[in-house]
Amino acid sequence: MNVSFEIRHLKNEADWRELGVLLGGASEVVGCVVRHLMLSNVTSYLVENPYIDRDYSSDYRFFYAQTFRTYRRHCKRVHFFAEDIGAILARPNWSARVKALQETSLRSYCGFCVVRPLPNASIGRSVLKMRGPEGKDLESVITCRADVRANLLGAELEVCGAAFMQQDSRVGACAQIAIWMGARHMHQRYRYNWLSVADITKLAAPTTPDESTSLPAGSDFLTSERMIRAVNEMGFQPLCFKGDDIGEQILPYVESGLPVILGLQIPGLSIGHAVTVMGRVFTKIKAPSSKPIDFVGGFIVHDDQAGPYKVIPTTPASSNAFAAEDTVELKTRTGVLRFNIEDHGVFAMALMPMRAFSTARAAEVTALRRLQHAFSQIDHIKAEVTKGGKVNPLLDELVAAFSAGNLILKTYLTSAESYRKHIAIGTASDALKDVLLEIHLPHFTWVTEISSVDSYNNSSAGLRRIFGHSLIDATSSGREVVGLLMLHLPGIVFLRDVDKDGPHAQRAIVIENDNLYDGRDKRR
């Protein structure tokens, strides 16, 4: 049996309908994928058939190979391009075709979809070029993204995005798929273990009668306890959140590029729904506050029942900023339910790496207390600065913003490698870079960026500048100043040696010609 490669074009409505049929026919997920491809300006696609997909093969061995009905073992894989690639397969030899395909990778490759031979769950492992809602004063960023490679005809094609899969209700519920999408990002970006949906279902094995209510076990739903058990067995630390402020609680982890499983309550039902948060939508607001969550109009999610790169608004009011096609909706007996975090978010779980031992909230509280302590002694600090130079005017501006309650703190987790890369290529002054790049750091640190409302309230990340930032050792408890590694304020840097105690643990360095600089935003 030979593999066939067929190129098709998308020139009119009939061509798009043909693509929809190829992807599995009329369903909400297929419709979402087709709309995403339209907005990504896809003009042609290549069908690879048959294709052996590792994820489907795992589910096939776990379930479909054991059923009385005969299911096909092979899938199709469809590759999408933002240019006409019709002439590629007409090239005289394979070498010429591979070269031509390779050249399209960065220029126009928009990702791929695996089409499974399942009538009600056709969209298998897929990675589409990342895209979020667009509009005036909106900035969509997929924070959980990775460069994913696909080998086609011997050519290595690369797309930046987040893996998605439609729910296959025979082998897993929405919770397993949500966990799979988060874990697959961690595998593709940070090389954590590769796990299939079948693997996750096994790791979430039931241990009580209440958990053993379906066959295969977990195919109807997973309890939060089983989700936590599976994530822990996968090699992550499950960090859970509950309460009325779930959006505010998960924001630092989303900004860190860590997947968050979000549980949504459906009114009138005992069983909820789970999606995977992959990014956020920044919104410029008319009446800005000092809370970063107020600037987030919604979170970008992968919903196994609705499609990739959808939006769940943070509040009912923020729903108005997004088109209905972009949001997660559910048809109920009483009408259409449009999810939002404030009304429907009841549970969340971040997939935390094993080497981080403190939370974002603990780190931010420590940073704020250290900042407040510095401002309480601002006259003494200025006197120290004048011994080595002039007081930076930005320091007075920052103190004024603090006194007026207009300070904004943005916290996220980063590795030492990523932090140094950001500082090295960023817009901080050379004198500040010389100090920061020599700091000995643990593998993970919490960064808290210090900004003002006026500086932060910009829809473009390039206009959001910061006055300074702090570094908290993520391997500490995060709750005490002993975990503080560095605090930068305009014109001065405080460094702390965690292996020392008393007054000799901290030293100050004056920074000449200090200025505002770019914070870290995971941009496109």
N, C-alpha and C positions, 0 to 999 in steps of 0.2 A: 504494500500500500504506500503510495507516494503522498506527500503533502502538497496541497494546491494553494496557490497564492493568486487572489483575484482582486483587482483594483476597481473600485466603483466611485462614481462622482456624485456630488450633491449640488445640483444646479436648480432644482425646482421642488415644489411641494411633494410631487410623486416620489422623488428620490429620497426625501426625508421619511416619507411613509414606509418606503422599502427598507430603510435602515431600521426603523422602529420594529418592523416585522422580524428582521434578522436578529435584533437584540432580545426578542421574546414576545413581541406583540403588545397589546394594550394593557398597560399597568401604570400605576403612579410612578414607580421607580424608573421604568423605561422612559416615560414621558419627561421626567426630570433630567435623565441623562441626555436625551435628545435636545432638550432646551439648553442645557449646559454647553453642548457641542455647537449649537447655533450661535450662542453668545460668544463662544471662543473662536468664531469665524472658521470653523472646519469646512473644507471644500471637497475633500476626497478621503477615502478610507480603503484599507487593504484587509481582506479577509484571509486569515490563516487557518486552514482546515485539512486534517484534524489537528488538534492541539492537546497535549497532555498537561493538565494543570495539577500541580502538586497538592493544592488545597482541595480541589474536587476529588482527586484520587484518594486523599485521606478520608473524606466523608464517604466515598464509595466503598472503601474497605470496611469502614465502621458500620455502615447501614445498608446501602443500596445493593451491594453484592450479596446480601443475605435475604433479600426480599423475593417473593414468588414472582412478582412482575420483573421483566427484564428491562434494565436501564442501560443506556449506552455509557461506555467508559470514557469516551473522548469528548472534548469540548471544541469550540471554535474560539479564536482570538481575533479581535478586530482592532486595528491600529488606525488612529485618526491624524490627519494632517491639515494644516492651514494653507495648503498650496496644492496645485494639481500635480500628482505624482504618476499620472498615467503613462508617461514615457519611460518610467524606470524599468518595468518588466519587459519593455520592448528593446532594451539594450542588448547588444550581440552576445554577451557572455556574463557569467555570474560575477566576475571581478568588477566589471563595470557597473552592474546593478548594486552590488554592495557599496561601492564607493559613492554612487549617487544617493543611496539611502542614508549613508553615514552623514553626508553633507546636509541632509534635511533635519538632522537631530535637533540642533540648537535653533535652527531657523524656523521650523514649522511643526515639529512633532508635538501633538497635543495629548498623547497618552493612549491607553488601550483598555478594552473591556474583554474579559473572558466570558463567553456565553456558554452556560451549562445546559446539558440536555434534560432540563427539569421544567415541566410545563408552567409551574407557578413561582419559580424562583430562578429565572434564567440568568440574571446578572451575577456572575461570580467575581472573583478577585479582579478589581479594576483600579487603575490609577489614572485620573484625568488631570490635566493641567489646572493648577489651582486658580480659583476665581471666586470672588465674593460679590455681594450687592454693591452696586455703584449708584452714586447720586451726589447732589450738592451737600457739602460738609460731611461726607461719609468717607471713612478710610477702612477698607476691609483688609485684614491680614490673616493669612493662614499661618498660625504660629507652629502648629504640629505638621511640619512638612519635611520631605526628604527627596533627594535625587534618586529616582528609581530607574533602573536600566531594564531594557527589554531587548533580547537578541532576536533579530529578524533577518533571515537570509544571510546570517553571518555578520550583519552590521549591528553595532551597539547603539541603540537609541536611548535617549535619556529624557525623562520628564520630571518636573518638580511638582509634587503634590502629596496627597494623603490617600492611603489605600481604603477602598470601599468594597462592601459586599452586601447583596440583598439577602434578607432573611430566608433561610430554608427551614421551614417550620417542622420538617420531618426529623431533623437532627439537632436543632437548637432554637432557642427563643431569642428575642431581641437582646437580652442581657449578654448571651454568649457572643453574638455578633458585635455588640458594642465593645466588649472586652477585646475581641479579636482585632477590631480596627485600631484600638489603642495600642495593643501589644505589637501589632504589625508595624506601626510607626516606630516604636522603640527598637524593633529589630532592624528596620531599614535605615534609621538615623544613627542608632547607637550600638547596633550589633548585639542586642539582647537575643535570647533564644527564639527560634522559629517555632510557632505553634499554630496548629490548625483549629478549626471550630470543634472538631471531634476531640482533640487534645484538651481543650478548655472544658468541654462537657465532662470528660473523665476526671479532671482535676477538681471539678465542682461536685464530686460524687455525694449523693445524699447520705446523711447519717441519722436522720430522724424520720418517723412515720409521716410527719407533715411535709417533709421535703420529697418523699417518694410517692408522688401523686400522678405521674405520667410515665409512659414508655415510648421511646427511650427516656430514661430519667432526665428531667430538665428540659424536655422538648416543648413543654407548655410554658414554663417560666422558671426563673431562678429567684430564690429569696436573696435578700441582701447578705445573709450569712454565707450562703453558698458562693455568691460573687466574691466576697472577701476571702473565702477559703481558696478559691481558684486563683485569684490575683497573688495571694501569698505563695502558693505552690509554684506559680510561674516565675518567681524570683524577684518580685517587687514588694514594696511596702505599701499596703492599701491604706490610704489616709482618707478618712470619711468625714463628711460634713452634713449637718442637719440644721434646721432653723429657718427663720424668715429672711435671712440675708445670705442665702446660698450663692447668689451671683457675686456678691462682694467677697465671700470666702474663697471662691474658686478662681477669681481673677488673677491673683499672683501666679498660680500654677499654670493657667492658660498662657500668661505672658512669658512664663519660663519655657514654653514649648513642651509641656507635659500633658499627655492626654487625660481628660477627665470624663469619667462615666457619669452621666447626669440622669437621675431618676425623676420621671414626671408622673404626677398623679392625675388620673382621668376621673373627673367628678362622677360619682355614682357607681364606680367600679372598684373592686377590691384589689385588682391587679393593675399596675401602672405600666409605663413604657420607659425604655432606656435608649439614650442616644449617646454619641461620643462627641465631646466638644473639641474642635480642631482649630479654633481661632476666634477672633472677636471683631466687631465693627465699632470703630471709634467715631463718635458723633460730636461735632462742635455744638455747644448749647448756648442759648440766649442768656440764661441766668446761671453761670457756672458756680460750682461749689468746690469744697476742698476734698471731696471724695472721688478717687479715680473711677469708681463704678458708675458714677453719674454721667461720665463721658462715654460709657459703653452702651450703645443703643441695642446691641444684641450679640449673641454668641453664634459663631458659625459651627454647625454640627453636621456629622454624618448620621443620617437616619435610615436604618436598614429597610424601613417600610415606606419612606418618602423619597429618598435619594441622597446624593452627595452634595456637600456645600450648601445646605439649607441654613436658615436663620431662625433662632428662637429669640424674640425680643426680650429685653430684661424686664420691661413693665408693659402693662396694657397700652399706656400712652405712646410708648416708643414703637408700637406696632405700626403706627401711621407712617413711619419713615421707610417702610419696606413694602414692596409689591407682594400681593397675596401669593404669587407663584414662588417667591423666595422663602416663605415662611413654612413652618411645620404645622400642618392642619390635620384634623381627624374628623371624619364624618360620623356623627352620632344620631341617635333617634330624634333628638331635639334640634338638630342642625349641624353646623360646622364649628368644631372647637378649634380655636387658634391659640396654640400654646404660648405662654410667656413664663419667664423664670419666677416672677413675683407671685403669680397665682398658682402655678403648677409644679414648680421645682421643690421636691421634698427630700431628695437624697442625692449626694454626689460622692464620688470616690476618685482620687487622683492616684495614678500609677507612679509612685515615688521610687527613685533609685535607692539601693540598699545602703549607700554610704552617706546619706543625709539624715541627720538625727534631730533636726529642729524644724519647726513650722514657719511659714511665712509670717503669721500673726506674731509669733514670739520674736522673730527677727525685727519686724517693723516696730514693735513696742520698744525694744532695746535701742533701736536707732533713734526713735523719737525722744526717748529719755536722755540719751547722750546729746542730742541736739538741743533739747531744752536746757540741759546743764551748761552747754557751751554758751547759749544766749544769756543765761543768768550771770555769766562772768565775761560778758562781751567787752567791758571796759578793760579788764585785765588782758584779754586776748589782743585787743588793739594796741595796748601798750607793748606787748611782746613783739607784735608785728613791726611797730615803728622802730624797734632796735635794729631790724635788718632791712628796712625799706619803708614804703608808704602803705597805708591802709587802703585796700581795694574798695572803690565806691560800691561795687556789687555786694560787699558784705553788709553795708548799711541798707541797701535795697532788700536784701534777704531778711534782715532783722525786721524791717518795716512790714514785709509780707507776713512774717510770723506773728508780729504783734496784732496785725489786722485779721488774723485767722485765714489768710489767703495762701497758706503753704500746702503743697500737694506732695505726698510721698508715694512713690511707685516702687513696689518690691517684686523681685523675681529671683529665681535660683539660676546659677550659671556655673559652668566648670571653669577652672583656672585657665585652661586653654582658650575657651571662648571669650573670657573676660579680657585676657591680654590681647587677643586679636582685635576686639572691639576698641580698646584703648589705643592700640598701635596705629590703627587706620582711621581713628576718629578725629574730631576737631578740637580736642583739648590742647592746651598750650604745650609746647615742647618741654618746658620746665616741669609741668605737672606729669607728663608722660615719663620723664626721667625718674621720678619718684615712684609712681605707681607700678611701672614695669619691673621694678626691682624687689617688690614685696613678695615674700615667700608665702604661698597660698596653699590651702588644702585643696583636695580635688573639687569639692563643691563649696560655694560661698553664696550667701544671700546678699544681694545688692539692693540698697534702697536709694533711689534717685530723688534728689531734692529740687523741686521746681515751685513756681508760683502759678496762681490761677491764670494770670494774664499770659504767661508763657505757654502753659499747658493747653489752653483752649484754642487749639489750631487743628483744623482737619488734616493738615499736611504734617507728617512726622518731622520733616526737615525744618519746620518752624518751631517745633517744641524743643526748647533748649533748657538745660539744667544748670543750677548754681553749684552743685556739688553732689556727693553721694557717700554712702557708707558701705563698708564690707563687714559682714558678720560670718564667722566660722560656722558652716552648716554642720560640722561634726560636733559642735558644742550644743548645749541645751538651748541656746539662743535667747535665754531669758535674763541673762546677767551680762554686765559689761565685760566680763572676762572673755566673752566670745568676740568682742569688737576688735577688728584688725586695723581698720582705717576709717577716718572721717575727714572728708575734704569739704572745706568751706572756702569761699572766695579769698584767695591770697594766702591760705594756710592749710597744711595737712597735718593731722594728728595720727601718728602711728603707734600701735600698741603691740608689745611682745607678749603673746599669750603664755609664754613659759616663765614670765617674771611677775612679781607682785609688788605692790606699793608704788611710790612715786617714780621709781626707775623703770617701770613697765611702759611708760608713755613718753614720747618725745614729739616735738612740733617742728615743722619745716616750713619756712616762709617761701611762697611761690610768687616770683616776680611776673608781672604782665599776665596775670591770670585772667580768664575770660569765661563767658558762657560757652557751653559746648553741647554737642548732640548727646542725648540719652540713647540707650539701646532700644531700637524698635525693630522687631522682626518684619522687615518690609518685604515686598514682592521680590 
